[in-house]
Amino acid sequence: MQVLELFRNTVAHVPAYSVFLREQGVDPDEVTDPAQIPLMTKQDYHQRFDLPQRCRDGRLDAAATVAVSSGSSGRPTVWPRTVADEDPVAARFAQVFLDGFRAGERRSLAVVCFALGNWVGGMYTVAACRRLPVTVAAPGNDIGEILRVVGELGGHFDQTVLLGYPPFVKNVIDAGVARGVDWPSLRVKLVLAGEVFSEQWRDLVAARAGIGDPETDIASLYGTADAGVLGNETPLSVRIRRFLSTRPEVAAKLFGESRLPTLVQYDPATRLFEPAPDGTLAFSADGTVPLVRYHIADDGGLIRKPDLLALCRDHGFDPGDGPDLPFVYVFGRSLFTVSFFGANVYPENVTVGLERPDISAWSTGRFVLSTVADDDHDRHLSVVVELAPNAEATPERARLAADAIRTELLRLNSEFANYVPSGYQTPRVELRPADDPEFFPKGVKHRYTRR
């Protein structure tokens, strides 16, 4: 993709963009370098101009459909698209299904477990999967309906692919185990999106679903409502991430942080990433609403494929080969952290503690991280943990969770280990029942932190 070409085309055809440039003091005729183009954000562009004015030729009616953002960082935003806009997204799904899962050689059932409706996950996934040589079922995020579909149809296919948010897919698998579903016989594959998860989590879910090879049979997507899927895990990226999970000192030097990000490959011909000045990401993508140097505000960075392979081999690991595409790593939004004694505490660190077998057996993996003050106004780290359905809250379970979280924070988060006094390193854990309306309400995208 040529950013300057997209820029000039957007100037010529999108009414709002010319106004935006004028307000930014930019004369488009004088722009000769992409660095002269101002970063576009949801706040200063998409939330300020009427939707038709942000569409190509000012025509909202040219769109085939619309989706809305989840609203995790503010009010929902509408994103219109044409069928042609789905082509780059379908290519990412094809890379997962055809190259990774060999769907062209195997009869494949794709079960879409994302919420249906205008939210981008479910219907967008259905649209992309319908372009593949698979049979699509779309029960949405209803566990009972998902298990009914799997039970009735799964045995007629060579493999069953579950697509959804990581913690929800884990809930589906756990519910299936409790109801006697023979997951191994269904040769399950997973396509996940929306959250960073650990390699311990990948192994845990693989074991419960009878997945033989977590490197090839579980793939994460990096996507947004703004532009659909931006990148995807490949077996190569998963092998590298699994290696880095065992060498936190190498990962910290590579990524600049102690936590492990999602690591995916992307196609710069359709989604061109660039680093933003504050350690976040920006990208450019064409579409019904063109995105020119769009500041997505996800923490992360870029790595060339040769550089990443060389780093692995320098540390004694040969990851093999894979698609000739660059890598982007993504931590998520910087606002999803909690500051405690000057240390940034990340949900990813807490997640690893809750994935231990003696804890994951009775918890869903969802939690809410925050800091709370006691009567003396001293602050403590609070973790509210969601119990699995019918699991009992006991002091012993709360203690186990607290100890596990503390251990993983000390292992993975050098800021926490060095900044937080030892007397405050053990979090205060509260156990809440599944779907607790205050912390884990149904039908709402889960937030792992509160401020």
C-alpha positions, 0 to 999 in steps of 0.5 A: 500500500502507498500511503501517499496514494491513499491520502490523495484519493481520500482528499479527492473523494471524502468530504470530511477529510479535507475539512480535517486537514484544513483544521490541522493546518495542512495543505494537501498540495504541499504533502510529499512525505507520509510523515507530513500527514496528521495522525487521524484518531477516533476522537478528532475525526470519526466522532467529530464529522457526520458519518456520510461525510466520512464515506467515500464520495459522501455516500453512506448508501453505497455501503452494503452493511454496517458494524459498530465498535464495542465501545470499550474506549467510549461510545460505540462508533458505526463503521460502514463497509462494502463487500469489497472491503471484506476482501482483506479480512477474508484473506486473513481468515483464509490464511488461518483456515487453509494454511493452518487448519488445511480446511481445503483438504478437510470437511470443516464446520466453523461455529461462530461463537461471537455475539451476533447483531451489529457488533462487528465480531459475529456477522463480520466473521460469518461473512468472511467464513462464507468465502471459505470452503467450510460450512458455517453455523452461527449460534452466537454466544449462547453456550446451550445453542453452541453445544446443540449445534456441535452435538448435531453437526460436529460428527459429520465433519473432519474438524470443528472450528470454534471462533470467539473471545478466548474466555468465552470459548474456554467456557464453551469447552468447559461446559461441553466437558461437564455435559459429556461432549467428546471434544477430541473426537471432533478434532477441534480447532480454535480461532480467537480474537479480542484479548491477549492470552498466555501460552499457559492458557493455550496449553490449558484449553488445548488439553481440555479440548483434546487439541493435539497441536496448539501451534497449528490448531489455535490461532488468534486474530488481531482485529478492530471494528475500524478495519476488521482483521489487521493480522493473524497468528501463523504457526510460525508466529505461535512457535516464536511466541511459545519460545519467548514465553519460556525466555522472559528476559529475551521477550522483555528486551525485544518488546520493551516490557515484561508482559507477553503481547499477541504476536501476529503477521500482517499484509502491508499491501492492505494494512500498512502499520507504522509506529506512533510517537508514544509507543502505540500503533497507527495504520492505513487502510482503504475502505468505505471510510478510508483510514489514513495514518489512523492512530489505533492507540494500541500499545505495540510495535513492528518487527521485520521477519528476518530480524525476528528469525535472526533473534530466535536463532541467536538464542538457540531456537530455530522457529522454521519458516512461514509466510513472508510477512512482517510481524506486529506485536500488540499489548492492547490499549494502554488504558487497560492497566492499573498503577500500583506503587508506580508499577504498571500492573497488566491484566495479562500478568494476573491471567497467568496466575488464574490459569493454574490447574488448581485454580482454573478448575473452579474459575472462568478466568475472568476477573476485575483488577483495581486498586482499593483503599482501606480505612487508613487510606492505604491502597491495595491491589484488588482482584475480583475473580469469577467462579465457574457455574456452581463453584463454591467461594471458599477462603482456601480458594481465595488464598490459592488465587491470591498466592498464584497471582502474586507469584506470577506478578513477581515472575513476569513484572519487574516493576511490580517486583521492584516497586511494590513493598513485600507487604502489599504484593499479595492481592486481595481476592474476592470470589464472585459467582458466574455472571455476577451483575456488578462485575460480570454482567451478561451481554456486555464486553468484559473490562478487566480493569477498573479505575 
